[in-house]
């Protein structure tokens, strides 16, 4: 009898089958959505605090998320890219506009180059694990991390419409940091100069603004050997097609069976997979340059999906 009397004291608006009243009004719902649109990095609890401060409404963070979901606004992992200042955006926009109408013939004389680091035990964030409810922290699907990835090799290479250069390992175990002297001796001299002779007098060389690339001795060397360098805007990896070449190389290395377990095995895998990347893949990367330029123009010099 006592249990029955307690049950009868339930408030009418909480009875089974009766919808709960909304904590927020339509005006407050608009405030939640507008606040999120003005600053996409705000968490639901921050919007909750602003709603309380401006409207005096004590809605939960879960309510805020529901209101956003009603307007098709759901949380996602943010895209990332280099931090760009106004000067960076201006330089990127100027470069993209000046190269927007380049033909494939214009692009065929450019050698795009860069360095990339490949670790022995790395996780690119793409790997997924299938699990059941309640298994979030089950040991069977933990991804164990190894300090510093277990070691790494840094490699240099170049691609063009005609093909690719030989891959050069520039840093790794018992290898010093790449400086201007080594860059000239191990990358420019053996690989870029022969490639320039192959392309002809209209050859253009692209490298970014890394310290070894921008050194005075490197600039002087390139002038002495009559290599024309493309003026490349800083913090613009999305405009360099070789970045997707590195991505493809890393995918291939990870997919090898058996998986590399030592640094020497990793080095062998990197060199072999580089040679096996087909030329038609490189051609597609070079042909993507007009789309990359258009994306930068559309973003007013900002980061792009590339």
MARMARTI-548414 format. One line per field, with one value per residue: residue number from 1; chain; residue in three letters; x, y, z of N, C-alpha, C in turn. Coordinates in steps of 0.001 Angstrom, whole numbers. Layout:
# residues N
resi = [NUM/...]
chain = [A/...]
resn = [ALA/...]
n.x = [X/...]
n.y = [Y/...]
n.z = [Z/...]
ca.x = [X/...]
ca.y = [Y/...]
ca.z = [Z/...]
c.x = [X/...]
c.y = [Y/...]
c.z = [Z/...]
This chain:
# residues 306
resi = [1/2/3/4/5/6/7/8/9/10/11/12/13/14/15/16/17/18/19/20/21/22/23/24/25/26/27/28/29/30/31/32/33/34/35/36/37/38/39/40/41/42/43/44/45/46/47/48/49/50/51/52/53/54/55/56/57/58/59/60/61/62/63/64/65/66/67/68/69/70/71/72/73/74/75/76/77/78/79/80/81/82/83/84/85/86/87/88/89/90/91/92/93/94/95/96/97/98/99/100/101/102/103/104/105/106/107/108/109/110/111/112/113/114/115/116/117/118/119/120/121/122/123/124/125/126/127/128/129/130/131/132/133/134/135/136/137/138/139/140/141/142/143/144/145/146/147/148/149/150/151/152/153/154/155/156/157/158/159/160/161/162/163/164/165/166/167/168/169/170/171/172/173/174/175/176/177/178/179/180/181/182/183/184/185/186/187/188/189/190/191/192/193/194/195/196/197/198/199/200/201/202/203/204/205/206/207/208/209/210/211/212/213/214/215/216/217/218/219/220/221/222/223/224/225/226/227/228/229/230/231/232/233/234/235/236/237/238/239/240/241/242/243/244/245/246/247/248/249/250/251/252/253/254/255/256/257/258/259/260/261/262/263/264/265/266/267/268/269/270/271/272/273/274/275/276/277/278/279/280/281/282/283/284/285/286/287/288/289/290/291/292/293/294/295/296/297/298/299/300/301/302/303/304/305/306]
chain = [A/A/A/A/A/A/A/A/A/A/A/A/A/A/A/A/A/A/A/A/A/A/A/A/A/A/A/A/A/A/A/A/A/A/A/A/A/A/A/A/A/A/A/A/A/A/A/A/A/A/A/A/A/A/A/A/A/A/A/A/A/A/A/A/A/A/A/A/A/A/A/A/A/A/A/A/A/A/A/A/A/A/A/A/A/A/A/A/A/A/A/A/A/A/A/A/A/A/A/A/A/A/A/A/A/A/A/A/A/A/A/A/A/A/A/A/A/A/A/A/A/A/A/A/A/A/A/A/A/A/A/A/A/A/A/A/A/A/A/A/A/A/A/A/A/A/A/A/A/A/A/A/A/A/A/A/A/A/A/A/A/A/A/A/A/A/A/A/A/A/A/A/A/A/A/A/A/A/A/A/A/A/A/A/A/A/A/A/A/A/A/A/A/A/A/A/A/A/A/A/A/A/A/A/A/A/A/A/A/A/A/A/A/A/A/A/A/A/A/A/A/A/A/A/A/A/A/A/A/A/A/A/A/A/A/A/A/A/A/A/A/A/A/A/A/A/A/A/A/A/A/A/A/A/A/A/A/A/A/A/A/A/A/A/A/A/A/A/A/A/A/A/A/A/A/A/A/A/A/A/A/A/A/A/A/A/A/A/A/A/A/A/A/A/A/A/A/A/A/A/A/A/A/A/A/A]
resn = [UNK/UNK/UNK/UNK/UNK/UNK/UNK/UNK/UNK/UNK/UNK/UNK/UNK/UNK/UNK/UNK/UNK/UNK/UNK/UNK/UNK/UNK/UNK/UNK/UNK/UNK/UNK/UNK/UNK/UNK/UNK/UNK/UNK/UNK/UNK/UNK/UNK/UNK/UNK/UNK/UNK/UNK/UNK/UNK/UNK/UNK/UNK/UNK/UNK/UNK/UNK/UNK/UNK/UNK/UNK/UNK/UNK/UNK/UNK/UNK/UNK/UNK/UNK/UNK/UNK/UNK/UNK/UNK/UNK/UNK/UNK/UNK/UNK/UNK/UNK/UNK/UNK/UNK/UNK/UNK/UNK/UNK/UNK/UNK/UNK/UNK/UNK/UNK/UNK/UNK/UNK/UNK/UNK/UNK/UNK/UNK/UNK/UNK/UNK/UNK/UNK/UNK/UNK/UNK/UNK/UNK/UNK/UNK/UNK/UNK/UNK/UNK/UNK/UNK/UNK/UNK/UNK/UNK/UNK/UNK/UNK/UNK/UNK/UNK/UNK/UNK/UNK/UNK/UNK/UNK/UNK/UNK/UNK/UNK/UNK/UNK/UNK/UNK/UNK/UNK/UNK/UNK/UNK/UNK/UNK/UNK/UNK/UNK/UNK/UNK/UNK/UNK/UNK/UNK/UNK/UNK/UNK/UNK/UNK/UNK/UNK/UNK/UNK/UNK/UNK/UNK/UNK/UNK/UNK/UNK/UNK/UNK/UNK/UNK/UNK/UNK/UNK/UNK/UNK/UNK/UNK/UNK/UNK/UNK/UNK/UNK/UNK/UNK/UNK/UNK/UNK/UNK/UNK/UNK/UNK/UNK/UNK/UNK/UNK/UNK/UNK/UNK/UNK/UNK/UNK/UNK/UNK/UNK/UNK/UNK/UNK/UNK/UNK/UNK/UNK/UNK/UNK/UNK/UNK/UNK/UNK/UNK/UNK/UNK/UNK/UNK/UNK/UNK/UNK/UNK/UNK/UNK/UNK/UNK/UNK/UNK/UNK/UNK/UNK/UNK/UNK/UNK/UNK/UNK/UNK/UNK/UNK/UNK/UNK/UNK/UNK/UNK/UNK/UNK/UNK/UNK/UNK/UNK/UNK/UNK/UNK/UNK/UNK/UNK/UNK/UNK/UNK/UNK/UNK/UNK/UNK/UNK/UNK/UNK/UNK/UNK/UNK/UNK/UNK/UNK/UNK/UNK/UNK/UNK/UNK/UNK/UNK/UNK/UNK/UNK/UNK/UNK/UNK/UNK/UNK/UNK/UNK/UNK/UNK/UNK/UNK/UNK/UNK/UNK/UNK/UNK]
n.x = [824/1977/3844/2173/995/3162/3711/1510/2075/3533/4330/2030/3051/5059/4006/3589/3731/3032/4334/7387/7772/9424/12553/13654/12816/11646/13071/15334/16336/17168/19195/21047/21790/22774/24910/26622/27135/28562/30938/32470/34000/33144/32286/29515/28990/30033/28346/26066/26675/26726/24085/22830/23944/23036/20300/19307/18574/18650/19621/20630/23828/23353/20823/21431/22965/20967/19287/20938/21279/18733/18822/20394/23067/25758/28377/31711/34971/37395/38696/42178/45008/47892/48659/47613/48609/47538/49319/50298/47978/47517/49791/49453/47040/47739/49674/48090/46213/47905/48775/46565/45618/47433/48523/48571/50875/52489/52748/54136/56824/57700/59342/58254/59152/59980/60331/59660/58645/58746/57537/58375/56484/53608/50520/48036/45546/43446/42808/40382/38375/36190/33692/31642/28845/29775/32390/34350/36795/38041/40751/41431/41237/42792/44975/48238/50811/54080/56992/58076/57408/58960/61190/62363/62544/63564/62766/63646/62261/61163/58598/57188/55433/56698/57631/59289/61852/64758/64434/65708/67242/67432/67563/67846/68507/71728/72216/72914/71196/69409/71102/72074/74410/74389/71977/72521/74580/73461/70881/70191/72415/72812/70223/68361/69749/70402/67747/66860/68387/67199/64539/64853/65502/63418/62960/61567/62026/60603/60649/59955/59907/61695/64352/66837/66415/66119/68546/71367/73573/72421/70683/72561/73975/71994/71583/74088/74103/72136/69408/66037/63974/60793/58825/57596/54760/54789/53882/52149/51372/49145/49000/50987/51477/53002/52587/50417/51569/53359/51495/50333/52589/53073/50732/51099/53395/52458/50627/52059/52963/55009/54616/56931/59415/61804/64189/65777/64251/62063/63221/63927/61368/60241/61822/61367/58568/58254/59386/57504/55163/52769/53090/50803/49412/50962/50657/47956/48106/49640/47929/45970/46596/45378/42836/43591/44601/42282/40760/42184/41844/39057/38899/39914/42670/42905/43099/42625/40735/42608]
n.y = [-1206/1173/1575/2040/4471/6200/6044/7308/9909/10926/13505/15031/15706/13920/11510/8248/8088/10704/13562/15252/18627/21208/22558/24832/27773/28650/30867/30703/28316/29118/30810/28981/27573/29662/30595/28396/28351/30685/30191/27417/25778/25659/23820/21759/22232/24768/26318/25854/27261/29895/30158/30101/32433/34510/34126/33081/30427/27167/24827/21496/20191/18083/18669/20889/19651/18097/20074/21175/18960/18731/20637/19478/19540/17986/16591/16344/15060/17559/18825/19214/21394/23405/26240/29313/32573/35935/36865/34451/33422/35346/35071/32411/32625/34400/32845/30665/31893/32865/30516/29233/28826/27177/24808/21223/20799/22892/22086/19753/20248/20559/19516/18147/18098/16715/15920/13109/11521/8200/5928/3045/1674/2856/4804/5849/6796/5848/3223/876/-811/-3483/-3753/-4844/-3578/-2130/-2953/-1086/-597/-3020/-5290/-6707/-5192/-2963/-470/-576/1692/2579/4058/6935/5741/3517/4077/5696/6483/9113/10207/11390/12542/12961/13896/13948/14723/13049/10945/9541/10379/8617/7224/8764/8093/10123/10739/8887/5975/6430/8322/11673/14854/16314/18728/21789/21207/18374/18135/19262/17554/14952/14988/17117/17186/14351/13699/15829/17462/15649/15120/17599/17940/15981/16901/19414/22826/24340/23517/23325/23544/22428/22969/23125/25544/24626/24552/23531/23717/26432/27576/29768/28717/26667/28044/29494/27413/26294/28435/28512/26160/26649/26118/26695/27762/27187/29641/29058/29184/29531/27007/25264/22486/21248/22015/20699/17992/15761/15094/13369/11274/10392/9542/7376/5737/5130/3732/1457/369/-262/-2219/-4396/-7847/-10191/-7829/-5167/-5522/-4653/-1923/-2093/-3797/-2134/-42/-1396/-2120/422/1415/-520/-402/2210/2113/495/1928/2820/4553/5787/6543/8648/10417/11116/12581/14823/15897/16810/19319/21803/21633/21778/24382/25811/25154/26471/29123/29326/29049/31436/31541/29969/26854/23718/20831/19126]
n.z = [0/685/-1344/-3478/-2803/-2993/-5706/-6725/-6347/-8434/-10685/-12978/-15580/-15965/-16392/-17861/-21366/-21829/-23407/-22552/-21498/-23341/-22414/-23435/-25335/-28672/-29499/-27864/-28815/-31341/-30551/-29524/-31857/-33487/-31937/-32056/-34806/-35133/-33815/-34414/-32869/-30295/-27410/-26307/-23609/-23260/-24840/-23389/-21031/-22031/-22822/-20330/-19192/-20884/-21251/-18930/-18672/-17496/-19063/-19920/-21089/-22750/-23710/-25247/-27257/-28423/-29485/-31419/-33057/-34089/-36034/-37900/-37120/-36076/-33996/-35260/-36023/-36352/-39465/-40236/-40576/-41556/-39462/-40543/-41226/-42009/-43926/-44947/-46151/-48099/-49745/-50610/-51997/-54042/-55392/-56226/-57930/-59937/-61089/-61918/-64487/-65674/-68026/-68693/-70064/-69182/-66501/-66823/-66861/-64310/-61379/-58527/-55178/-51920/-48380/-46219/-43184/-42055/-39809/-37799/-36169/-36486/-36306/-38340/-37759/-39233/-38912/-37841/-35379/-34832/-32437/-29686/-27759/-24697/-24750/-24834/-23505/-23599/-23444/-25690/-27988/-27785/-29022/-28926/-28119/-29245/-28014/-29707/-32079/-32443/-33923/-36951/-40500/-42576/-45739/-49031/-52077/-55511/-57855/-61140/-64212/-65900/-64435/-61587/-59181/-57937/-54691/-51784/-48771/-46056/-43317/-40252/-38158/-36939/-38860/-39673/-39084/-41805/-43514/-45246/-46703/-46944/-48275/-50774/-51624/-51524/-52540/-54429/-56257/-57180/-58096/-58851/-60719/-62927/-63651/-64485/-66795/-68321/-68674/-69900/-71133/-70029/-67461/-64181/-60718/-57745/-54342/-50816/-48092/-46166/-43708/-44635/-47366/-47855/-47347/-47805/-49201/-50665/-52375/-53816/-55037/-56721/-58443/-59687/-61161/-62920/-62316/-62253/-59698/-58413/-56915/-53881/-51796/-48233/-45797/-47275/-47846/-48939/-51552/-52808/-54815/-54171/-51565/-51443/-52672/-50733/-48867/-50209/-50396/-47682/-47069/-48641/-47493/-44918/-45603/-46362/-46195/-44643/-41902/-41444/-38967/-38034/-38251/-40552/-42149/-42511/-43983/-46350/-47222/-47715/-49833/-51828/-52201/-53075/-55637/-56867/-57126/-59460/-62645/-63666/-61409/-60433/-62549/-62268/-59921/-60699/-62604/-60966/-60117/-61213/-59980/-57303/-57198/-57777/-55519/-53493/-54269/-54031/-51290/-50479/-50037/-47805/-45869/-47569/-48770/-49724]
ca.x = [0/2869/4433/1125/812/4295/3553/456/2566/4276/3748/1275/3808/6019/3285/3971/3005/2854/5623/7954/7804/10759/13170/14011/11847/12124/14083/16536/16872/17900/20421/21980/22288/23567/26160/27483/27550/29551/32196/32250/34851/32551/31706/28119/28950/30300/27088/25166/27007/26294/22625/22490/24341/22278/18845/18912/17990/19565/19486/21803/24636/22685/19752/22079/23320/19732/18812/21809/20987/17480/19186/21390/24411/26264/29832/32633/36377/37709/39805/43319/45956/48832/48134/47876/48408/47012/50369/50309/46803/47716/50786/48840/46035/48460/50270/47034/45646/48882/48977/45252/45407/48527/48121/49343/52205/53224/53037/55017/58229/57952/59658/57788/59970/59697/60761/58611/59119/57965/57903/58284/55194/52822/49077/47598/44211/42421/42503/39185/38184/34786/33480/30270/28525/30397/33762/35168/38143/38497/42173/41637/41286/43630/46081/49375/51751/55503/57631/58713/57091/59950/62239/61821/63404/63092/63173/63435/61961/60524/57718/56799/54596/57531/57950/59757/63277/65104/64207/66938/67070/68250/67810/67474/69521/73135/72304/72754/70091/69614/71457/72234/75508/73923/70897/73163/75383/72736/69583/70218/73426/72579/68866/67697/70511/70113/66352/66776/68931/66228/63364/65251/65779/62283/62771/61262/62200/59792/60829/59310/60758/62409/65609/67890/66107/66208/69886/72032/74443/71561/70236/73718/74263/70980/71878/75296/73808/71041/68130/65010/63182/59447/58601/56532/54273/55018/52782/51215/51499/47972/49192/52078/50913/53824/52069/49585/52508/53818/50378/50238/53747/52868/49688/51676/54323/51664/49873/52971/52972/54817/54863/58313/59617/63075/64439/66283/63110/61264/63922/63776/59973/60032/62489/60708/57226/58405/59625/56349/54015/52661/53208/49482/49048/51672/50013/46721/48478/50052/46737/45097/47053/44372/41801/44176/44657/40918/40332/42825/41165/37721/39066/40576/44009/42854/43348/41697/40528/43772]
ca.y = [0/2343/1769/2609/5883/6950/6090/8250/11274/11345/14699/14691/15841/12836/10259/7469/8397/12146/14175/16227/19997/21653/23496/26054/28312/28706/31928/30171/27320/29871/31297/27844/27297/30813/30611/27343/28733/31760/29599/25978/25038/25672/22562/21913/22799/26208/26908/25774/28374/31140/30180/30464/33813/35486/33908/32601/29095/26121/23612/20619/20095/17108/19400/21703/18760/17716/21220/21274/17817/19036/21458/18692/19897/16920/16752/15595/15367/18663/18724/19963/21925/24353/27527/30298/33986/36693/36889/33144/33312/36239/34449/31225/33062/34955/31731/29874/32648/32972/29204/28625/28487/26367/23601/20040/20980/23731/21299/18629/20614/20811/18395/18418/17314/16911/14848/12539/10597/6969/5272/1585/1299/4084/4713/7020/7179/5274/1855/731/-2099/-3809/-4190/-4841/-2615/-2429/-3428/82/-700/-4418/-5358/-7387/-4302/-1794/-194/-238/2652/2400/5374/7452/4867/2455/4508/6202/6912/10252/9988/12488/12094/13922/13344/14835/14040/12056/9818/9871/10223/7560/7623/8951/8077/11257/10651/7623/5528/6702/9303/13013/15677/16845/20138/22289/20497/17045/18296/19458/16393/13689/15119/17969/16745/13055/13448/16961/17901/14759/15264/18854/17671/15150/17695/20417/24191/24935/22777/24053/22706/22847/22477/24060/26506/24012/25248/23063/24169/27886/28042/30559/27869/25927/28990/29788/26218/26168/29471/28139/25067/27131/25487/27657/27264/27744/30353/28278/29831/28769/26275/24884/21093/20819/22338/19873/16660/14663/14712/12181/10194/9857/8831/6088/4939/4643/2711/242/-195/-865/-3369/-5507/-9044/-9829/-6441/-4898/-5558/-4004/-721/-2484/-4297/-966/660/-2205/-2006/1765/1519/-1399/86/3434/1722/-202/2828/2947/5898/6409/7178/9935/11273/11656/13608/16024/16459/17398/20656/22858/21540/22275/25834/26310/25003/27529/30369/29294/29217/32722/31311/29146/25431/23025/19404/18373]
ca.z = [0/745/-2676/-4330/-2470/-3541/-7158/-7068/-6178/-9632/-11298/-14188/-16826/-16081/-16564/-19030/-22586/-21988/-23779/-21630/-22012/-23738/-21473/-24160/-26286/-30055/-29548/-27236/-29740/-32368/-29913/-29466/-33206/-33944/-31172/-32611/-36163/-35042/-33364/-34553/-31940/-28966/-26937/-25878/-22261/-23385/-25317/-22231/-20139/-22663/-22758/-18965/-18924/-21675/-21179/-17624/-18811/-17030/-19882/-19842/-22310/-23609/-24387/-26286/-28374/-29106/-30282/-32599/-33927/-34776/-37195/-38655/-36681/-35205/-33814/-36098/-35824/-37268/-40409/-39712/-41543/-40951/-39005/-41581/-40922/-43152/-44947/-45595/-47017/-49254/-50624/-51196/-52965/-55197/-56129/-56866/-59056/-61024/-61702/-62110/-65893/-66201/-68733/-68338/-70648/-68236/-65308/-67144/-66705/-62891/-60497/-57174/-54251/-50498/-47482/-45383/-42153/-41963/-38560/-37808/-35601/-36479/-36469/-39090/-37339/-40112/-38522/-37032/-34713/-34598/-31068/-29214/-26715/-23423/-24925/-25177/-22949/-23587/-23797/-26970/-29153/-27516/-29950/-28075/-28712/-28994/-27913/-30940/-33201/-32595/-34855/-38218/-41599/-43357/-47131/-49974/-53433/-56400/-58882/-62233/-65205/-66593/-63556/-60243/-58944/-56995/-53306/-51022/-47318/-45609/-41874/-39637/-37203/-37266/-39939/-39098/-39580/-43150/-43580/-46607/-47371/-47315/-49252/-52078/-51986/-51613/-53213/-55608/-57220/-57819/-58588/-59491/-61891/-64069/-64057/-65231/-68128/-69034/-69030/-70878/-70658/-69319/-66220/-62945/-59536/-56605/-52985/-49901/-47398/-45045/-43418/-45541/-48725/-47974/-46988/-48842/-50025/-51592/-53403/-54661/-55837/-57769/-59437/-60423/-62105/-63776/-61990/-61884/-58571/-58298/-55655/-53245/-50567/-47007/-45174/-48342/-48279/-49692/-52964/-53340/-55070/-53644/-50251/-51646/-52999/-49444/-48265/-50900/-50005/-46317/-47139/-49201/-46512/-43851/-46110/-46689/-45349/-43234/-41530/-41042/-37521/-37728/-39042/-41852/-42915/-42891/-45062/-47564/-47656/-48253/-51134/-52799/-52502/-53878/-57023/-57420/-57352/-60924/-63205/-63858/-60137/-60407/-63542/-61689/-58947/-61429/-63251/-59945/-59746/-61430/-58936/-56061/-57286/-57665/-54128/-52710/-54636/-53431/-49835/-50278/-49508/-46613/-46032/-48458/-48498/-50184]
c.x = [859/3468/3440/949/1937/4141/2517/913/3381/3575/3080/2109/4877/5335/3698/3093/2800/4192/6076/7958/9241/11278/13417/12880/12448/13224/15403/17168/17683/19210/21472/22602/23188/24911/27138/27988/28619/30918/32021/33062/34286/31992/30292/28031/29242/29060/26065/25405/26551/24776/22155/22784/23437/20762/18375/18272/19015/19293/20761/22577/24009/21534/20308/22420/22072/19208/19658/21519/19688/17707/20294/22825/24868/27776/30631/34057/36786/38826/40956/44240/46881/48140/48565/47610/47833/48039/50445/49149/46962/48689/50209/47841/46689/49064/49199/46443/46612/49135/47661/45056/46575/47978/48946/50741/53072/53660/54034/56496/58620/58280/59261/58555/59595/60340/59551/59218/58176/58457/57684/56929/54359/51342/48608/46189/43095/41982/41308/39106/36691/34625/31999/30082/29146/31842/34740/36607/38606/39924/42399/41714/42041/44719/47260/50348/53180/56148/58367/58478/58076/61108/61631/62934/62766/63653/62875/63141/61305/59665/57445/55923/55368/57840/58392/61266/63517/64888/65533/66619/68007/68487/67281/68510/70936/73289/72071/71547/70414/69902/71689/73310/75056/72816/71462/73840/74557/71414/69678/71189/73094/71225/68261/68424/70296/68679/66161/67302/67949/65036/63709/65367/64637/62006/62524/61377/61392/60301/60299/60342/61412/63783/66720/67669/66383/67591/70531/72900/73639/71095/71376/74052/73276/71156/73064/75027/72590/69728/67153/64109/61834/59301/57373/56068/54462/53728/51712/51397/50321/48100/50271/51566/51727/53349/51179/50425/53032/52713/50219/51397/53549/51774/50264/52623/53550/50961/50764/52838/54226/55166/56304/58422/60916/63248/64955/65161/62226/61917/63781/62362/59707/60612/61791/59325/57261/58572/58388/55117/53913/52678/51846/48968/49706/51036/48737/47027/48861/48835/45774/45477/46048/43264/42318/44222/43266/40417/40928/42159/39790/37779/39727/41940/44049/43179/42270/41603/41715/44827]
c.y = [1257/2646/2432/4087/6751/7106/7112/9692/11772/12525/14338/14733/14775/11486/9577/7852/9875/12802/15209/17608/20399/22696/24842/26468/28311/29758/31443/29071/27993/30399/30184/27600/28428/30874/29576/27716/29819/31255/28083/25156/25022/24295/22829/22545/24302/26934/26903/26946/29709/31275/30590/31941/34821/35338/33392/31225/28051/24824/22794/20643/19101/17761/20254/20841/18319/18842/21388/20143/18028/19891/20796/19105/18874/17044/15833/15951/16448/18310/19570/20391/22911/25635/28600/31707/34676/36747/35560/33002/34153/35622/33224/31615/33615/33831/30947/30600/32721/31644/28503/28129/27718/25105/22418/20108/21860/22921/20191/18965/20851/19495/18803/17517/17631/15776/14347/11560/9407/6197/3768/1114/2560/3801/5988/7470/6602/3880/1812/-682/-2307/-4348/-4144/-3820/-3058/-2888/-2288/-58/-2143/-4496/-5927/-6437/-2998/-1677/287/670/2315/3789/5723/6528/3740/2820/4936/6461/8138/10129/11226/11893/13197/13214/14406/14050/12955/10845/10285/9677/8973/8093/7705/8975/9130/11283/9323/7238/5751/7603/10694/13730/16221/18340/20540/21516/19109/17119/18476/18176/15137/13770/15907/17452/15433/12917/14611/17390/16969/14884/16537/18678/16867/15975/18755/21808/24835/24281/23719/23086/23287/22176/23543/24920/25934/24656/24828/23566/25658/28440/28792/29722/27063/26838/29313/28611/26084/27239/29073/27055/25387/26372/26577/27052/27966/28416/29733/28961/28933/28120/25891/23438/20617/21130/21474/18450/15518/14243/13477/10989/9564/9056/7446/5175/4348/3571/1385/-430/-882/-2140/-4563/-6646/-9850/-8370/-6280/-4827/-4892/-2787/-1067/-3026/-3142/-218/-83/-2077/-650/1867/670/-875/1381/3088/1107/681/3118/4395/6565/7053/8555/10906/11902/12752/14913/16702/17086/18836/21765/22829/22043/23808/26442/26231/26091/28870/30426/29494/30538/32561/30425/27685/24786/21551/18556/18249]
c.z = [0/-613/-3602/-4060/-2997/-5040/-7570/-6972/-7370/-10275/-12625/-15456/-16973/-16244/-17869/-20216/-22816/-22297/-22760/-22268/-22304/-22752/-22132/-25093/-27684/-30190/-28960/-28092/-30837/-31816/-29859/-30826/-33691/-33231/-31711/-33992/-36130/-34597/-33344/-33562/-30514/-28626/-26428/-24482/-22287/-23893/-24192/-21284/-20723/-22628/-21360/-18694/-19635/-21504/-19828/-17637/-18404/-17793/-19770/-21152/-23277/-24368/-25510/-27491/-29145/-29985/-31547/-33576/-34695/-36012/-38013/-38337/-35650/-35092/-34729/-35700/-36809/-38245/-39880/-40837/-40851/-40504/-39997/-41071/-42157/-44282/-45679/-46573/-48275/-50249/-51339/-52285/-54218/-56047/-56885/-58069/-60239/-61724/-62016/-63536/-66502/-66853/-68243/-68947/-69751/-67021/-65576/-66964/-65244/-62192/-59078/-56209/-52807/-49713/-46692/-44394/-42061/-40749/-38661/-37292/-35471/-36644/-37139/-38724/-38193/-39672/-37586/-36466/-34491/-33178/-30741/-28098/-25393/-23519/-25204/-24700/-22800/-24107/-25201/-28153/-28865/-28586/-29107/-28815/-28315/-28992/-29202/-32136/-33410/-33502/-36179/-39219/-42235/-44759/-47962/-51347/-54232/-57420/-59933/-63188/-65931/-65727/-62191/-60143/-58102/-55581/-52568/-49531/-46728/-44101/-41352/-38608/-37733/-38493/-39357/-39691/-40967/-43075/-45032/-47370/-47830/-48365/-50664/-52539/-52272/-52376/-54513/-56672/-57910/-58505/-59372/-60767/-63085/-64574/-64875/-66647/-68976/-69515/-70064/-70290/-69884/-67966/-65043/-61773/-58388/-55347/-52039/-49183/-46152/-44905/-44379/-46960/-48911/-47641/-48150/-49753/-51038/-52713/-54362/-55571/-57002/-58840/-60296/-61463/-62963/-63566/-61547/-60811/-58544/-56930/-54988/-51969/-49351/-46515/-46193/-48780/-49104/-51179/-53609/-53568/-54489/-52247/-50353/-52094/-51721/-48774/-48887/-50520/-48616/-46270/-47611/-48206/-45395/-44297/-46433/-45680/-45653/-42975/-41060/-39527/-37095/-38621/-40433/-42741/-43378/-44048/-46381/-48121/-48298/-49662/-52190/-53187/-53302/-55350/-57665/-57598/-58842/-61402/-63367/-62567/-60041/-61393/-62996/-60675/-59651/-62066/-62252/-59602/-60041/-60378/-57591/-56061/-57136/-56222/-53250/-53002/-53980/-51919/-49493/-49611/-48277/-46905/-46878/-48083/-48923/-49082]
